[in-house]
Amino acid sequence: MKFKIGYISPCVSNNEKILAEAQLEMGEKNNFLDSDEMCQVLQTSDVFKDVKCSAKLGIAKIEHDGKTIILNRRGRISVREAKDKNDAVKTIKFLVDFLVKMGLLK
């Protein structure tokens, strides 16, 4: 699964950390993820301990390894509090690989 980094900027809350946004690349689909399935998998996962998810809104907030990850059903991923660009990209790749492994992305 490919993704494209949209932008990287300093975090508002801590200018020594960065914020990065990425978009999954999967053709013309409006919704990459089924919201109900996304929430169920994330909330029952042993990988992510602190997950808040709204199937109705199609958005998940994940606290992982000192970073906040926001994922929406349209394939947008935001990573806050990353140490640097490499840390942000590794975090996004980790999440995408998890979603593929769990069968949420093909």
Rosetta constraint file for C-alpha pairs under 8 A:
AtomPair CA 1 CA 24 HARMONIC 7.40 0.50
AtomPair CA 1 CA 25 HARMONIC 7.34 0.50
AtomPair CA 1 CA 26 HARMONIC 7.92 0.50
AtomPair CA 1 CA 96 HARMONIC 7.19 0.50
AtomPair CA 1 CA 97 HARMONIC 7.94 0.50
AtomPair CA 1 CA 100 HARMONIC 7.73 0.50
AtomPair CA 1 CA 105 HARMONIC 7.65 0.50
AtomPair CA 1 CA 106 HARMONIC 7.22 0.50
AtomPair CA 2 CA 24 HARMONIC 6.04 0.50
AtomPair CA 2 CA 25 HARMONIC 5.52 0.50
AtomPair CA 2 CA 26 HARMONIC 7.76 0.50
AtomPair CA 3 CA 22 HARMONIC 6.29 0.50
AtomPair CA 3 CA 23 HARMONIC 5.38 0.50
AtomPair CA 3 CA 24 HARMONIC 4.19 0.50
AtomPair CA 3 CA 25 HARMONIC 5.28 0.50
AtomPair CA 4 CA 22 HARMONIC 5.30 0.50
AtomPair CA 4 CA 23 HARMONIC 5.34 0.50
AtomPair CA 4 CA 24 HARMONIC 6.46 0.50
AtomPair CA 4 CA 25 HARMONIC 7.01 0.50
AtomPair CA 5 CA 20 HARMONIC 7.15 0.50
AtomPair CA 5 CA 21 HARMONIC 5.81 0.50
AtomPair CA 5 CA 22 HARMONIC 4.14 0.50
AtomPair CA 5 CA 23 HARMONIC 6.56 0.50
AtomPair CA 6 CA 20 HARMONIC 7.49 0.50
AtomPair CA 6 CA 21 HARMONIC 5.41 0.50
AtomPair CA 6 CA 22 HARMONIC 5.16 0.50
AtomPair CA 6 CA 23 HARMONIC 6.91 0.50
AtomPair CA 7 CA 20 HARMONIC 5.79 0.50
AtomPair CA 7 CA 21 HARMONIC 5.62 0.50
AtomPair CA 7 CA 22 HARMONIC 7.38 0.50
AtomPair CA 8 CA 18 HARMONIC 6.74 0.50
AtomPair CA 8 CA 19 HARMONIC 5.62 0.50
AtomPair CA 8 CA 20 HARMONIC 4.41 0.50
AtomPair CA 8 CA 21 HARMONIC 6.67 0.50
AtomPair CA 8 CA 85 HARMONIC 7.39 0.50
AtomPair CA 9 CA 18 HARMONIC 5.57 0.50
AtomPair CA 9 CA 19 HARMONIC 5.33 0.50
AtomPair CA 9 CA 20 HARMONIC 6.61 0.50
AtomPair CA 10 CA 14 HARMONIC 7.41 0.50
AtomPair CA 10 CA 15 HARMONIC 5.08 0.50
AtomPair CA 10 CA 16 HARMONIC 6.95 0.50
AtomPair CA 10 CA 17 HARMONIC 5.96 0.50
AtomPair CA 10 CA 18 HARMONIC 4.30 0.50
AtomPair CA 10 CA 19 HARMONIC 5.84 0.50
AtomPair CA 11 CA 15 HARMONIC 5.18 0.50
AtomPair CA 11 CA 16 HARMONIC 7.43 0.50
AtomPair CA 11 CA 17 HARMONIC 5.65 0.50
AtomPair CA 11 CA 18 HARMONIC 4.80 0.50
AtomPair CA 11 CA 19 HARMONIC 5.24 0.50
AtomPair CA 11 CA 80 HARMONIC 6.77 0.50
AtomPair CA 11 CA 81 HARMONIC 6.51 0.50
AtomPair CA 14 CA 18 HARMONIC 7.94 0.50
AtomPair CA 14 CA 81 HARMONIC 7.43 0.50
AtomPair CA 16 CA 83 HARMONIC 7.52 0.50
AtomPair CA 17 CA 80 HARMONIC 7.82 0.50
AtomPair CA 17 CA 81 HARMONIC 5.06 0.50
AtomPair CA 17 CA 82 HARMONIC 5.48 0.50
AtomPair CA 17 CA 83 HARMONIC 5.07 0.50
AtomPair CA 17 CA 84 HARMONIC 6.62 0.50
AtomPair CA 18 CA 80 HARMONIC 6.32 0.50
AtomPair CA 18 CA 81 HARMONIC 5.53 0.50
AtomPair CA 18 CA 82 HARMONIC 5.20 0.50
AtomPair CA 18 CA 83 HARMONIC 6.34 0.50
AtomPair CA 18 CA 84 HARMONIC 6.05 0.50
AtomPair CA 18 CA 85 HARMONIC 7.38 0.50
AtomPair CA 18 CA 88 HARMONIC 7.94 0.50
AtomPair CA 19 CA 78 HARMONIC 7.19 0.50
AtomPair CA 19 CA 79 HARMONIC 5.64 0.50
AtomPair CA 19 CA 80 HARMONIC 4.52 0.50
AtomPair CA 19 CA 81 HARMONIC 6.22 0.50
AtomPair CA 19 CA 82 HARMONIC 6.53 0.50
AtomPair CA 19 CA 88 HARMONIC 7.75 0.50
AtomPair CA 20 CA 78 HARMONIC 5.75 0.50
AtomPair CA 20 CA 79 HARMONIC 5.26 0.50
AtomPair CA 20 CA 80 HARMONIC 6.68 0.50
AtomPair CA 20 CA 82 HARMONIC 7.96 0.50
AtomPair CA 20 CA 85 HARMONIC 7.53 0.50
AtomPair CA 20 CA 88 HARMONIC 6.34 0.50
AtomPair CA 21 CA 76 HARMONIC 7.19 0.50
AtomPair CA 21 CA 77 HARMONIC 5.68 0.50
AtomPair CA 21 CA 78 HARMONIC 4.38 0.50
AtomPair CA 21 CA 79 HARMONIC 6.39 0.50
AtomPair CA 22 CA 76 HARMONIC 5.84 0.50
AtomPair CA 22 CA 77 HARMONIC 5.15 0.50
AtomPair CA 22 CA 78 HARMONIC 6.39 0.50
AtomPair CA 22 CA 92 HARMONIC 7.82 0.50
AtomPair CA 23 CA 75 HARMONIC 5.61 0.50
AtomPair CA 23 CA 76 HARMONIC 4.57 0.50
AtomPair CA 23 CA 77 HARMONIC 6.19 0.50
AtomPair CA 24 CA 75 HARMONIC 5.01 0.50
AtomPair CA 24 CA 76 HARMONIC 6.45 0.50
AtomPair CA 24 CA 77 HARMONIC 7.87 0.50
AtomPair CA 25 CA 75 HARMONIC 7.91 0.50
AtomPair CA 26 CA 32 HARMONIC 7.57 0.50
AtomPair CA 30 CA 74 HARMONIC 5.96 0.50
AtomPair CA 31 CA 73 HARMONIC 5.43 0.50
AtomPair CA 31 CA 74 HARMONIC 4.44 0.50
AtomPair CA 31 CA 75 HARMONIC 7.19 0.50
AtomPair CA 32 CA 73 HARMONIC 5.66 0.50
AtomPair CA 32 CA 74 HARMONIC 5.20 0.50
AtomPair CA 32 CA 75 HARMONIC 5.66 0.50
AtomPair CA 32 CA 105 HARMONIC 7.42 0.50
AtomPair CA 33 CA 37 HARMONIC 7.77 0.50
AtomPair CA 33 CA 38 HARMONIC 6.52 0.50
AtomPair CA 33 CA 72 HARMONIC 7.96 0.50
AtomPair CA 33 CA 73 HARMONIC 4.72 0.50
AtomPair CA 33 CA 74 HARMONIC 6.76 0.50
AtomPair CA 33 CA 75 HARMONIC 7.25 0.50
AtomPair CA 33 CA 104 HARMONIC 6.43 0.50
AtomPair CA 33 CA 105 HARMONIC 7.17 0.50
AtomPair CA 34 CA 38 HARMONIC 5.96 0.50
AtomPair CA 34 CA 73 HARMONIC 6.69 0.50
AtomPair CA 34 CA 104 HARMONIC 7.69 0.50
AtomPair CA 35 CA 39 HARMONIC 6.17 0.50
AtomPair CA 35 CA 54 HARMONIC 7.71 0.50
AtomPair CA 35 CA 55 HARMONIC 4.64 0.50
AtomPair CA 35 CA 56 HARMONIC 7.24 0.50
AtomPair CA 35 CA 57 HARMONIC 7.97 0.50
AtomPair CA 35 CA 58 HARMONIC 4.99 0.50
AtomPair CA 35 CA 59 HARMONIC 7.53 0.50
AtomPair CA 35 CA 73 HARMONIC 6.09 0.50
AtomPair CA 36 CA 40 HARMONIC 6.19 0.50
AtomPair CA 36 CA 55 HARMONIC 5.03 0.50
AtomPair CA 37 CA 41 HARMONIC 6.07 0.50
AtomPair CA 37 CA 104 HARMONIC 7.59 0.50
AtomPair CA 38 CA 42 HARMONIC 6.12 0.50
AtomPair CA 38 CA 55 HARMONIC 7.69 0.50
AtomPair CA 38 CA 104 HARMONIC 6.99 0.50
AtomPair CA 39 CA 43 HARMONIC 5.86 0.50
AtomPair CA 39 CA 53 HARMONIC 5.50 0.50
AtomPair CA 39 CA 54 HARMONIC 6.87 0.50
AtomPair CA 39 CA 55 HARMONIC 6.15 0.50
AtomPair CA 39 CA 60 HARMONIC 7.06 0.50
AtomPair CA 40 CA 44 HARMONIC 6.12 0.50
AtomPair CA 41 CA 45 HARMONIC 5.95 0.50
AtomPair CA 41 CA 102 HARMONIC 7.57 0.50
AtomPair CA 42 CA 48 HARMONIC 6.91 0.50
AtomPair CA 42 CA 51 HARMONIC 6.76 0.50
AtomPair CA 43 CA 48 HARMONIC 7.67 0.50
AtomPair CA 43 CA 49 HARMONIC 7.94 0.50
AtomPair CA 43 CA 51 HARMONIC 5.82 0.50
AtomPair CA 43 CA 52 HARMONIC 7.45 0.50
AtomPair CA 43 CA 53 HARMONIC 7.51 0.50
AtomPair CA 45 CA 49 HARMONIC 7.42 0.50
AtomPair CA 48 CA 62 HARMONIC 7.04 0.50
AtomPair CA 48 CA 63 HARMONIC 7.33 0.50
AtomPair CA 48 CA 64 HARMONIC 6.41 0.50
AtomPair CA 49 CA 63 HARMONIC 7.42 0.50
AtomPair CA 49 CA 64 HARMONIC 7.56 0.50
AtomPair CA 50 CA 62 HARMONIC 5.91 0.50
AtomPair CA 50 CA 63 HARMONIC 5.35 0.50
AtomPair CA 50 CA 64 HARMONIC 7.40 0.50
AtomPair CA 51 CA 60 HARMONIC 6.98 0.50
AtomPair CA 51 CA 61 HARMONIC 5.76 0.50
AtomPair CA 51 CA 62 HARMONIC 4.60 0.50
AtomPair CA 51 CA 63 HARMONIC 6.56 0.50
AtomPair CA 52 CA 60 HARMONIC 5.72 0.50
AtomPair CA 52 CA 61 HARMONIC 5.14 0.50
AtomPair CA 52 CA 62 HARMONIC 6.52 0.50
AtomPair CA 53 CA 58 HARMONIC 7.70 0.50
AtomPair CA 53 CA 59 HARMONIC 5.89 0.50
AtomPair CA 53 CA 60 HARMONIC 4.17 0.50
AtomPair CA 53 CA 61 HARMONIC 6.21 0.50
AtomPair CA 54 CA 58 HARMONIC 5.76 0.50
AtomPair CA 54 CA 59 HARMONIC 5.59 0.50
AtomPair CA 54 CA 60 HARMONIC 6.38 0.50
AtomPair CA 55 CA 59 HARMONIC 6.75 0.50
AtomPair CA 58 CA 72 HARMONIC 5.58 0.50
AtomPair CA 58 CA 73 HARMONIC 5.15 0.50
AtomPair CA 59 CA 70 HARMONIC 7.14 0.50
AtomPair CA 59 CA 71 HARMONIC 5.70 0.50
AtomPair CA 59 CA 72 HARMONIC 4.27 0.50
AtomPair CA 59 CA 73 HARMONIC 6.33 0.50
AtomPair CA 60 CA 70 HARMONIC 5.70 0.50
AtomPair CA 60 CA 71 HARMONIC 5.17 0.50
AtomPair CA 60 CA 72 HARMONIC 6.28 0.50
AtomPair CA 61 CA 68 HARMONIC 6.92 0.50
AtomPair CA 61 CA 69 HARMONIC 5.76 0.50
AtomPair CA 61 CA 70 HARMONIC 4.67 0.50
AtomPair CA 61 CA 71 HARMONIC 6.59 0.50
AtomPair CA 62 CA 68 HARMONIC 5.72 0.50
AtomPair CA 62 CA 69 HARMONIC 4.98 0.50
AtomPair CA 62 CA 70 HARMONIC 6.36 0.50
AtomPair CA 63 CA 67 HARMONIC 5.75 0.50
AtomPair CA 63 CA 68 HARMONIC 4.66 0.50
AtomPair CA 63 CA 69 HARMONIC 6.28 0.50
AtomPair CA 64 CA 68 HARMONIC 6.34 0.50
AtomPair CA 64 CA 69 HARMONIC 7.31 0.50
AtomPair CA 66 CA 81 HARMONIC 7.16 0.50
AtomPair CA 66 CA 82 HARMONIC 7.98 0.50
AtomPair CA 67 CA 79 HARMONIC 6.73 0.50
AtomPair CA 67 CA 80 HARMONIC 5.68 0.50
AtomPair CA 67 CA 81 HARMONIC 5.11 0.50
AtomPair CA 67 CA 82 HARMONIC 6.08 0.50
AtomPair CA 68 CA 79 HARMONIC 5.79 0.50
AtomPair CA 68 CA 80 HARMONIC 5.11 0.50
AtomPair CA 68 CA 81 HARMONIC 6.72 0.50
AtomPair CA 69 CA 77 HARMONIC 6.95 0.50
AtomPair CA 69 CA 78 HARMONIC 5.56 0.50
AtomPair CA 69 CA 79 HARMONIC 4.61 0.50
AtomPair CA 69 CA 80 HARMONIC 6.42 0.50
AtomPair CA 70 CA 76 HARMONIC 7.95 0.50
AtomPair CA 70 CA 77 HARMONIC 5.63 0.50
AtomPair CA 70 CA 78 HARMONIC 4.99 0.50
AtomPair CA 70 CA 79 HARMONIC 6.58 0.50
AtomPair CA 71 CA 75 HARMONIC 6.90 0.50
AtomPair CA 71 CA 76 HARMONIC 5.89 0.50
AtomPair CA 71 CA 77 HARMONIC 4.70 0.50
AtomPair CA 71 CA 78 HARMONIC 6.62 0.50
AtomPair CA 72 CA 76 HARMONIC 5.56 0.50
AtomPair CA 72 CA 77 HARMONIC 6.80 0.50
AtomPair CA 77 CA 92 HARMONIC 7.22 0.50
AtomPair CA 79 CA 88 HARMONIC 6.28 0.50
AtomPair CA 79 CA 91 HARMONIC 7.56 0.50
AtomPair CA 79 CA 92 HARMONIC 7.37 0.50
AtomPair CA 82 CA 87 HARMONIC 5.76 0.50
AtomPair CA 82 CA 88 HARMONIC 5.35 0.50
AtomPair CA 83 CA 87 HARMONIC 5.83 0.50
AtomPair CA 83 CA 88 HARMONIC 7.36 0.50
AtomPair CA 84 CA 88 HARMONIC 6.34 0.50
AtomPair CA 85 CA 89 HARMONIC 6.16 0.50
AtomPair CA 86 CA 90 HARMONIC 6.09 0.50
AtomPair CA 87 CA 91 HARMONIC 6.14 0.50
AtomPair CA 88 CA 92 HARMONIC 6.23 0.50
AtomPair CA 89 CA 93 HARMONIC 6.07 0.50
AtomPair CA 90 CA 94 HARMONIC 6.02 0.50
AtomPair CA 91 CA 95 HARMONIC 6.30 0.50
AtomPair CA 92 CA 96 HARMONIC 6.14 0.50
AtomPair CA 93 CA 97 HARMONIC 5.95 0.50
AtomPair CA 94 CA 98 HARMONIC 6.17 0.50
AtomPair CA 95 CA 99 HARMONIC 6.22 0.50
AtomPair CA 96 CA 100 HARMONIC 6.21 0.50
AtomPair CA 96 CA 105 HARMONIC 7.96 0.50
AtomPair CA 97 CA 101 HARMONIC 6.08 0.50
AtomPair CA 98 CA 102 HARMONIC 6.14 0.50
AtomPair CA 99 CA 103 HARMONIC 6.30 0.50
AtomPair CA 99 CA 104 HARMONIC 5.20 0.50
AtomPair CA 99 CA 105 HARMONIC 5.74 0.50
AtomPair CA 100 CA 104 HARMONIC 5.73 0.50
AtomPair CA 100 CA 105 HARMONIC 4.64 0.50
AtomPair CA 100 CA 106 HARMONIC 5.95 0.50
